[in-house]
Amino acid sequence: MRWIREHKLIASLLSLLVVLALIFVLSTVSGFGGNFLTDFINNGVSGISGFFSSVGGNIRDGAAGIFAHKDLEKQIDELKDENAQLQRDLIRAKLEAEQLQQLQELAGILHYDYTPQTFNVVSADVSLKDGSNWLETFTIDRGTEDGITQGKVVIDGAGLVGVVSDAGEGWAKVAPIIEEGSKISFKLARDGKQLGVVAGDSKGQFTGYMLDDGSTVSEGDILVTSGMGMYPAGIEIGTVKSVTYNSDKLLKEITVEPAVKFSSLRKVAVII
């Protein structure tokens, strides 16, 4: 009885089917009702069948809709994953292209006047650098196993980068020349007899002066290392941005744009 109360519709339909079946049997045996009764039973059965067919169709359509929605969600998720992978590939390709360009530049770095000295270089990737503090010490992924030790000079395809301040197996720390207070002796690329000194400042450039107040240094001149001190001669330092005469010191003072783009530095070479 509880089942009947909980499933009234199904119970009613089953009862109707039983009644129709009994009427059909009686009419067949006794001939009662003739065609009218037969038509009534057939119409009743057809109606019930149609009802169940309609319900079944709705269930099929609903199930198909659910599965179609699931397939659509799956396709959307796959497209999202594919898009994310393409974004990662694009970023990786951009970084690899930058590294390739810097590596190609490194191949031509030895065009400076290093002779009669002979140098070997070890290329390395910048493995750790705080993008907001690119003027400070950074780490490369090569170390003592490749002959990199404290004091070794670091360059890239554009010019002088810095000097190794510490090293271990598989790593080395590089102090960039652009660090504030880092002094470098230079000469003009067009005239090696005109000498001077520059140092990094807090603005990411060099400031310095010419040793001879009669120097012809001018805006656009390229500065290279003089060979005095730890740096080999002829490595590009930067380009003169401005020249002023300090009458108190009787010196020509200069500001210099570094040759190396420290903010985007990804690959370097260490002179061994």
C-alpha positions as CSV (number, residue, x, y, z in Angstrom):
1,M,0.0,0.0,0.0
2,R,2.9,2.4,0.8
3,W,4.3,1.8,-2.6
4,I,1.0,2.7,-4.2
5,R,0.7,5.9,-2.2
6,E,4.2,6.9,-3.3
7,H,3.7,6.0,-6.9
8,K,0.1,7.0,-7.6
9,L,0.6,7.8,-11.3
10,I,2.2,4.5,-12.1
11,A,-0.3,2.5,-10.0
12,S,-3.2,4.2,-11.8
13,L,-1.8,3.4,-15.2
14,L,-1.2,-0.2,-14.3
15,S,-4.8,-0.5,-13.0
16,L,-6.1,1.0,-16.2
17,L,-4.1,-1.5,-18.2
18,V,-5.5,-4.4,-16.1
19,V,-9.1,-3.1,-16.6
20,L,-8.6,-2.7,-20.4
21,A,-7.1,-6.2,-20.5
22,L,-10.1,-7.7,-18.7
23,I,-12.6,-5.9,-20.9
24,F,-10.7,-7.1,-24.0
25,V,-10.8,-10.7,-22.8
26,L,-14.6,-10.5,-22.0
27,S,-15.4,-9.0,-25.3
28,T,-13.4,-11.6,-27.1
29,V,-15.1,-14.5,-25.3
30,S,-18.7,-13.2,-25.4
31,G,-18.6,-10.9,-28.4
32,F,-19.8,-8.1,-26.1
33,G,-19.4,-4.5,-27.3
34,G,-18.4,-5.3,-30.9
35,N,-16.3,-2.9,-32.8
36,F,-17.0,0.0,-30.3
37,L,-15.3,-1.9,-27.4
38,T,-12.4,-3.0,-29.6
39,D,-11.8,0.6,-30.8
40,F,-12.1,1.9,-27.2
41,I,-9.5,-0.6,-26.0
42,N,-7.2,0.0,-28.9
43,N,-7.4,3.8,-28.4
44,G,-6.7,3.4,-24.7
45,V,-3.7,1.2,-25.3
46,S,-2.4,3.5,-28.0
47,G,-2.8,6.5,-25.6
48,I,-0.9,4.8,-22.9
49,S,1.8,3.7,-25.3
50,G,2.0,7.2,-26.6
51,F,2.3,8.6,-23.1
52,F,5.2,6.2,-22.2
53,S,6.8,6.9,-25.6
54,S,6.6,10.6,-25.0
55,V,8.0,10.2,-21.5
56,G,10.8,8.0,-22.9
57,G,11.6,10.5,-25.6
58,N,11.8,13.3,-23.2
59,I,14.2,11.3,-21.0
60,R,16.3,10.4,-24.0
61,D,16.4,14.0,-25.1
62,G,17.3,15.2,-21.6
63,A,20.0,12.6,-21.3
64,A,21.4,13.5,-24.8
65,G,21.4,17.2,-23.7
66,I,23.3,16.4,-20.5
67,F,25.9,14.4,-22.4
68,A,26.2,17.1,-25.1
69,H,26.8,19.7,-22.3
70,K,29.5,17.5,-20.8
71,D,31.2,17.1,-24.2
72,L,31.1,20.9,-24.7
73,E,32.6,21.5,-21.2
74,K,35.3,19.0,-22.0
75,Q,36.1,20.7,-25.3
76,I,36.2,24.1,-23.6
77,D,38.6,22.7,-21.0
78,E,40.8,21.2,-23.7
79,L,40.9,24.5,-25.6
80,K,41.8,26.3,-22.4
81,D,44.7,23.9,-21.8
82,E,45.8,24.2,-25.4
83,N,45.7,28.0,-25.2
84,A,47.7,28.0,-21.9
85,Q,50.3,25.7,-23.5
86,L,50.6,28.0,-26.6
87,Q,51.1,31.0,-24.3
88,R,53.9,29.1,-22.5
89,D,55.5,28.0,-25.8
90,L,55.3,31.6,-27.0
91,I,57.0,33.0,-23.9
92,R,59.7,30.2,-24.1
93,A,60.3,30.9,-27.8
94,K,60.7,34.6,-27.0
95,L,63.2,33.9,-24.3
96,E,65.1,31.4,-26.4
97,A,65.2,33.9,-29.3
98,E,66.7,36.5,-27.0
99,Q,69.3,34.0,-25.7
100,L,70.1,33.0,-29.3
101,Q,70.7,36.6,-30.3
102,Q,72.9,37.2,-27.3
103,L,74.8,34.0,-28.0
104,Q,75.3,35.1,-31.6
105,E,76.6,38.5,-30.3
106,L,79.0,36.7,-28.0
107,A,80.5,34.9,-31.0
108,G,81.7,38.3,-32.2
109,I,82.8,39.8,-28.9
110,L,86.5,39.0,-29.5
111,H,86.8,41.5,-32.4
112,Y,88.3,44.0,-29.8
113,D,92.0,44.5,-29.6
114,Y,92.9,41.7,-27.2
115,T,96.1,40.8,-28.9
116,P,98.7,39.7,-28.0
117,Q,96.8,38.1,-25.1
118,T,94.7,35.0,-25.8
119,F,91.5,34.3,-24.0
120,N,89.1,31.4,-23.6
121,V,85.5,32.1,-22.7
122,V,82.7,30.1,-21.0
123,S,79.2,31.0,-21.9
124,A,76.5,30.9,-19.2
125,D,72.9,31.7,-18.6
126,V,71.7,34.2,-16.0
127,S,69.9,31.9,-13.6
128,L,68.8,34.3,-10.9
129,K,68.2,38.0,-11.1
130,D,65.8,40.3,-9.3
131,G,64.1,42.2,-12.1
132,S,63.5,45.2,-9.9
133,N,67.2,45.4,-8.9
134,W,69.0,44.6,-12.1
135,L,71.9,46.9,-11.0
136,E,72.8,44.5,-8.3
137,T,74.7,41.2,-8.1
138,F,73.2,38.3,-10.1
139,T,73.9,34.6,-10.5
140,I,74.9,32.5,-13.5
141,D,74.6,28.8,-14.0
142,R,78.3,27.9,-14.5
143,G,81.0,27.8,-11.8
144,T,84.3,26.4,-10.6
145,E,84.0,23.2,-12.6
146,D,84.5,25.4,-15.8
147,G,87.4,27.4,-14.4
148,I,85.2,30.3,-13.2
149,T,86.7,31.9,-10.1
150,Q,86.5,35.1,-8.2
151,G,87.9,38.1,-10.2
152,K,87.1,36.7,-13.7
153,V,85.7,39.2,-16.2
154,V,82.2,38.8,-17.5
155,I,81.1,40.1,-20.9
156,D,78.2,39.8,-23.4
157,G,77.8,40.5,-27.1
158,A,77.5,44.2,-26.4
159,G,80.4,44.8,-24.1
160,L,81.6,44.7,-20.5
161,V,79.1,43.2,-17.9
162,G,81.1,42.9,-14.7
163,V,83.4,40.7,-12.6
164,V,82.8,37.4,-10.7
165,S,82.6,38.2,-7.0
166,D,82.1,34.6,-5.8
167,A,81.9,31.1,-7.3
168,G,81.1,27.5,-6.5
169,E,80.3,24.3,-8.4
170,G,77.5,25.0,-10.9
171,W,77.2,28.7,-10.0
172,A,78.9,32.1,-9.8
173,K,77.9,35.5,-8.6
174,V,78.5,38.5,-10.9
175,A,79.0,42.1,-9.7
176,P,77.9,44.3,-12.6
177,I,80.1,47.2,-13.6
178,I,77.0,49.5,-13.3
179,E,76.9,49.1,-9.5
180,E,77.3,52.4,-7.8
181,G,80.9,53.3,-7.1
182,S,82.4,50.6,-9.5
183,K,85.3,52.4,-11.2
184,I,86.7,51.6,-14.7
185,S,89.6,53.0,-16.6
186,F,88.7,53.7,-20.2
187,K,90.0,55.1,-23.5
188,L,88.2,56.5,-26.5
189,A,87.6,53.8,-29.2
190,R,88.7,56.3,-31.9
191,D,91.8,57.6,-30.0
192,G,93.4,55.3,-27.5
193,K,95.6,58.1,-26.2
194,Q,92.6,59.9,-24.6
195,L,92.0,58.3,-21.2
196,G,89.6,58.7,-18.4
197,V,87.7,57.0,-15.5
198,V,84.0,56.3,-15.1
199,A,81.9,54.7,-12.3
200,G,78.4,53.4,-12.1
201,D,75.7,55.6,-10.4
202,S,72.3,55.0,-8.9
203,K,70.6,56.0,-12.2
204,G,71.8,53.0,-14.2
205,Q,74.5,54.9,-16.1
206,F,78.1,55.9,-15.8
207,T,79.6,59.3,-14.8
208,G,83.2,60.2,-15.0
209,Y,85.9,62.4,-16.4
210,M,88.7,62.7,-18.9
211,L,92.3,62.7,-17.5
212,D,93.3,65.4,-19.9
213,D,91.3,68.6,-19.8
214,G,92.3,69.2,-23.5
215,S,90.5,66.0,-24.6
216,T,88.3,66.2,-27.7
217,V,85.7,63.8,-26.2
218,S,82.3,64.5,-27.5
219,E,78.7,63.2,-27.4
220,G,78.5,59.8,-29.3
221,D,82.0,58.7,-28.6
222,I,82.4,55.1,-27.7
223,L,84.4,54.2,-24.6
224,V,86.4,50.9,-24.3
225,T,88.4,49.5,-21.4
226,S,92.0,50.8,-21.4
227,G,93.7,47.6,-20.2
228,M,94.7,49.1,-16.9
229,G,93.4,47.2,-14.0
230,M,91.5,43.9,-14.0
231,Y,89.8,44.4,-17.4
232,P,91.4,43.5,-20.7
233,A,91.8,46.3,-23.2
234,G,89.2,47.0,-25.9
235,I,86.0,45.8,-24.3
236,E,83.2,48.3,-25.0
237,I,81.8,50.1,-21.9
238,G,79.3,52.5,-23.4
239,T,78.5,55.7,-25.4
240,V,79.0,59.3,-24.2
241,K,75.7,61.0,-23.7
242,S,76.9,64.4,-22.5
243,V,80.1,66.4,-21.9
244,T,80.5,69.3,-19.5
245,Y,83.5,71.2,-18.3
246,N,84.1,71.5,-14.6
247,S,86.0,74.8,-14.2
248,D,86.7,74.1,-10.5
249,K,88.4,70.8,-11.1
250,L,89.6,71.7,-14.6
251,L,88.2,68.5,-16.0
252,K,85.8,67.4,-18.7
253,E,83.0,65.4,-17.1
254,I,80.9,62.9,-19.0
255,T,77.8,60.9,-18.6
256,V,77.8,57.5,-20.4
257,E,75.0,55.1,-21.5
258,P,76.1,51.5,-20.8
259,A,76.6,49.3,-23.9
260,V,75.0,46.3,-22.1
261,K,71.2,46.2,-21.5
262,F,71.4,44.9,-17.9
263,S,67.6,44.8,-17.5
264,S,67.2,42.1,-20.3
265,L,70.5,40.3,-19.8
266,R,70.0,36.5,-20.2
267,K,73.3,35.1,-21.5
268,V,76.9,36.1,-20.7
269,A,80.4,34.8,-21.2
270,V,83.2,34.6,-18.7
271,I,86.8,35.2,-19.8
272,I,88.9,32.3,-18.4
